[in-house]
């Protein structure tokens, strides 16, 4: 089985990285017929049915035969968290979205994010956000491929100018990139996808390219074996009312079961304990009140986000394996 790739979103503080995630969630909610998104602990799962539904004819154009189950987005964007998680031994993201404000190009935090991605050899796509701020742009929700057909030639010239400024900036940092529809070799060129989170333009291409590229080039890495020991990374350590100290975990390998013995990185060394309970968020429609958030499950398969309750987690460390 090929597990869901884990995706993180990076970018400068005002580039719109949170808006991109919100737009993906919003699209999923409005396209209920494709199967809704699932909220995990610290992550959002977009089912592959939704990706296929949004992509439509683009699937044939780019010849992506999608067999992965979906995409798992980490909900805590921000390169500080990403760096700490990676440095403390949690290899967490398979792929990344680097969000750039198309009108500003690479900024200080974008360059920091690029250095992180290079250091950990994490493949990424670039989302050139805020195309709706280009003078004369005619917004059109959906595929950017369709939106480009509706733009005035002068607007397209301005768009290309901004994209090739970005290509030049990325080249100065050692990366070969190209607008997504001009990429000849996805293994050597980074795809730049023009988009607008605000107007929900370009989301089909973003989701399709993440799914297609992860499947095409990360297939070995994404092979899931339920018999393997669980491996994951602690996103947060929390006190839950009536439960006590818990850890929010992104599970990226194997299967985790209630009663299983686990080892967690702590402030003063390894914590050996046993899983008391595994908790997942209930769908909003199933919640009776504000405190009725979680449901207990017996086992969890990668890739997923889950809350783990176990004795002795007081000194567990966010970012630890």
C-alpha positions in Angstrom: 0.0 0.0 0.0 1.2 3.5 -0.7 0.5 5.8 2.2 -0.6 9.4 2.0 2.4 11.8 1.6 2.9 14.3 4.4 3.0 17.9 3.2 4.1 21.1 5.0 3.5 24.7 3.9 6.3 27.2 4.2 6.7 30.8 3.2 7.2 34.4 4.4 4.9 35.7 7.1 2.5 37.6 4.7 2.8 35.3 1.7 -0.5 33.6 2.3 0.6 30.2 3.5 -2.3 29.9 6.0 -4.7 31.2 3.4 -3.6 28.4 1.0 -4.4 25.7 3.6 -7.7 27.5 4.4 -8.6 27.6 0.7 -7.9 23.9 0.3 -10.1 23.1 3.3 -12.8 25.4 2.0 -12.8 23.8 -1.4 -13.1 20.4 0.2 -16.1 21.5 2.2 -17.9 23.0 -0.8 -17.3 19.9 -2.9 -19.0 17.4 -0.6 -19.9 15.0 -3.4 -16.2 14.2 -3.7 -15.9 13.0 -0.1 -15.1 15.5 2.6 -11.8 16.2 4.2 -10.9 14.6 7.5 -9.4 16.6 10.4 -6.6 14.7 12.1 -4.7 15.9 15.2 -2.3 18.5 13.8 -3.2 17.6 10.2 -5.8 17.8 7.5 -6.4 14.9 5.1 -7.6 15.6 1.6 -9.0 12.5 0.0 -7.8 11.5 -3.5 -11.4 11.5 -4.8 -11.5 15.3 -4.2 -8.2 15.8 -6.0 -9.4 13.9 -9.0 -12.7 15.7 -9.0 -11.0 19.1 -8.9 -8.3 18.2 -11.5 -10.7 16.9 -14.1 -9.1 17.0 -17.6 -5.7 18.0 -16.1 -5.2 14.3 -15.0 -5.0 13.3 -18.7 -2.9 16.3 -19.7 -0.2 15.5 -17.2 -0.6 11.7 -17.3 -0.8 11.3 -13.5 -2.4 7.9 -12.6 -3.2 8.5 -9.0 -3.3 5.5 -6.7 -2.4 7.1 -3.4 -5.2 7.5 -0.8 -5.0 11.2 -0.4 -2.7 14.1 0.9 -2.0 14.8 4.6 -1.3 18.5 5.3 0.4 19.4 8.5 -1.7 22.2 10.0 1.1 24.0 11.8 2.8 26.0 9.0 5.9 28.0 9.9 9.4 27.1 9.2 10.5 27.2 12.9 8.3 24.3 13.8 9.4 22.5 10.7 13.1 23.0 11.4 12.9 21.9 15.0 11.0 18.8 14.1 13.5 17.8 11.5 16.6 18.7 13.7 15.3 16.6 16.6 15.0 13.5 14.6 11.5 13.5 13.2 11.6 13.1 9.5 8.2 14.5 9.0 7.4 16.1 5.6 7.7 14.2 2.4 6.9 17.3 0.3 6.5 21.0 0.8 4.7 23.9 -0.7 6.8 27.1 -0.8 4.3 30.0 -0.9 5.6 33.2 -2.4 3.8 36.5 -2.9 4.2 36.9 -6.7 4.4 40.7 -6.4 7.2 40.5 -3.8 9.3 37.5 -4.9 11.7 35.8 -2.5 11.7 37.4 1.0 13.9 36.8 4.1 11.8 33.9 5.5 11.3 32.4 2.0 15.1 32.2 1.7 15.4 30.6 5.1 12.7 28.1 4.1 14.6 27.3 0.9 17.8 26.6 2.9 15.8 24.3 5.2 14.3 22.4 2.2 17.7 22.1 0.6 19.3 20.9 3.8 16.8 18.1 4.3 16.5 17.3 0.5 12.7 17.8 0.7 11.1 18.1 -2.7 8.9 21.2 -3.1 6.6 23.1 -5.5 6.4 26.9 -5.5 3.0 28.5 -5.3 3.1 32.1 -6.7 0.2 33.4 -4.7 -1.8 36.6 -5.0 -2.1 36.7 -8.8 -5.4 38.5 -8.3 -3.3 41.6 -7.2 -1.9 41.9 -10.8 -3.5 44.9 -12.4 -6.3 43.9 -14.7 -6.5 40.3 -13.5 -9.9 38.7 -14.1 -10.5 36.2 -11.2 -11.9 32.8 -12.0 -12.3 30.2 -9.3 -10.9 26.8 -10.2 -8.0 25.7 -12.4 -5.4 28.4 -13.2 -5.1 26.6 -16.6 -8.7 27.8 -17.4 -8.2 31.2 -15.7 -5.2 32.0 -18.0 -7.4 31.7 -21.1 -9.6 34.5 -19.8 -6.8 37.1 -19.2 -5.9 40.0 -21.4 -2.6 39.6 -23.3 -1.1 42.5 -21.3 -1.9 40.8 -18.0 -0.3 37.5 -19.2 2.8 39.5 -20.2 2.9 41.0 -16.7 2.4 37.5 -15.1 5.2 36.0 -17.1 7.5 38.9 -16.2 6.9 38.3 -12.5 7.3 34.5 -12.8 10.6 34.8 -14.7 11.8 37.2 -12.0 11.1 34.4 -9.6 12.8 31.9 -11.8 15.9 34.1 -11.7 15.8 34.5 -7.9 15.4 30.7 -7.4 18.3 30.2 -9.9 20.6 32.4 -7.7 19.8 30.0 -4.9 20.8 27.0 -7.0 17.4 25.8 -8.2 16.2 25.3 -11.7 12.5 26.2 -12.0 9.8 26.8 -14.6 6.1 27.7 -14.8 4.3 24.4 -14.2 2.9 24.0 -17.7 6.4 24.5 -19.3 8.2 21.9 -17.1 10.0 19.3 -19.2 11.5 17.2 -16.4 9.8 17.2 -13.0 12.9 15.6 -11.4 15.1 18.5 -12.3 12.9 21.5 -12.5 10.7 23.0 -9.7 7.2 23.7 -10.7 5.9 27.3 -10.2 2.1 27.4 -10.0 0.4 30.8 -10.2 -2.5 30.9 -7.7 -4.8 33.1 -5.6 -5.8 31.6 -2.2 -8.3 34.5 -1.8 -10.1 33.7 -5.1 -9.4 30.0 -5.0 -7.6 29.9 -8.3 -4.9 27.3 -9.0 -5.9 24.9 -6.2 -6.7 22.0 -8.7 -3.1 22.3 -10.0 -1.5 22.5 -6.5 -3.3 19.4 -5.3 -2.8 17.4 -8.6 1.0 18.2 -8.7 1.5 17.3 -5.1 -0.3 14.0 -5.6 1.3 13.2 -8.9 4.8 14.1 -8.0 4.7 12.3 -4.7 3.5 9.2 -6.3 5.9 9.4 -9.3 9.0 10.1 -7.4 8.5 9.1 -3.7 6.8 5.7 -4.3 9.5 3.8 -2.4 9.5 6.2 0.5 5.6 6.1 0.7 5.3 2.3 0.8 3.4 1.5 4.0 3.8 -1.8 5.9 1.3 -2.3 8.7 3.7 -4.9 10.3 6.4 -2.3 10.9 6.9 -0.6 14.3 5.2 2.8 14.4 7.4 5.8 13.9 6.3 9.3 14.4 7.0 12.8 15.5 5.6 14.7 18.5 4.0 18.0 17.3 2.7 19.2 20.7 2.5 18.2 24.3 -0.8 19.1 25.9 -2.9 18.9 29.0 -6.4 17.6 28.2 -9.2 18.0 30.7 -10.1 14.6 32.2 -7.3 12.8 30.4 -4.0 14.4 31.6 -0.8 15.0 29.7 -1.0 13.8 26.0 1.1 14.1 22.9 -0.1 15.1 19.5 1.8 12.9 17.0 2.2 12.7 13.3 2.6 9.0 12.5 4.6 8.5 9.3 5.4 4.8 9.4 3.7 1.6 10.6 0.8 1.0 12.9 0.2 2.2 16.4 -2.1 0.2 18.8 -3.6 0.7 22.2 -1.6 -1.2 24.9 1.6 -1.1 22.8 4.9 -0.1 24.4 6.4 3.1 23.0 9.5 5.2 23.5 9.2 9.0 23.3 12.0 11.7 23.4 11.9 13.7 26.6 13.7 16.6 28.2 15.9 14.3 30.2 16.2 11.4 27.8 13.9 8.6 26.5 10.5 8.0 28.1 9.4 4.4 28.0 5.6 4.0 28.4 2.5 2.2 27.2 -0.3 3.6 25.0 -3.4 4.1 27.3 -5.6 5.5 24.6 -5.5 6.8 21.0 -7.8 9.7 20.2 -9.0 11.2 17.0 -11.2 14.3 16.4 -14.9 13.5 15.9 -16.5 15.0 12.8 -18.2 18.2 13.8 -21.7 16.7 13.0 -21.1 14.0 15.7 -20.1 16.4 18.5 -22.8 16.8 21.3 -21.0 19.9 22.8 -17.7 21.8 22.9 -16.0 19.3 25.2 -17.1 16.3 23.1 -14.2 16.5 20.7 -12.5 13.2 20.6 -13.3 9.6 19.9 -11.2 6.6 21.0 -9.8 4.2 18.5 -7.9 0.9 18.9 -5.3 1.4 16.2 -4.0 4.0 13.8 -2.2 3.5 10.5 0.3 5.8 8.9 0.2 8.5 7.6 -2.0 10.1 10.3 -2.2 12.6 13.1 -3.3 11.2 16.5 -3.4 12.2 20.1 -1.7 9.6 22.4 -2.6 9.3 26.1 0.0 7.4 28.2 1.5 7.6 31.7 4.7 9.6 32.3 4.5 12.1 29.4 5.1 15.2 31.5 8.6 15.7 30.1 7.8 14.7 26.5 9.3 17.2 24.0 7.7 18.8 21.0 9.6 17.8 17.9 11.0 14.6 19.5 10.7 11.2 17.8 
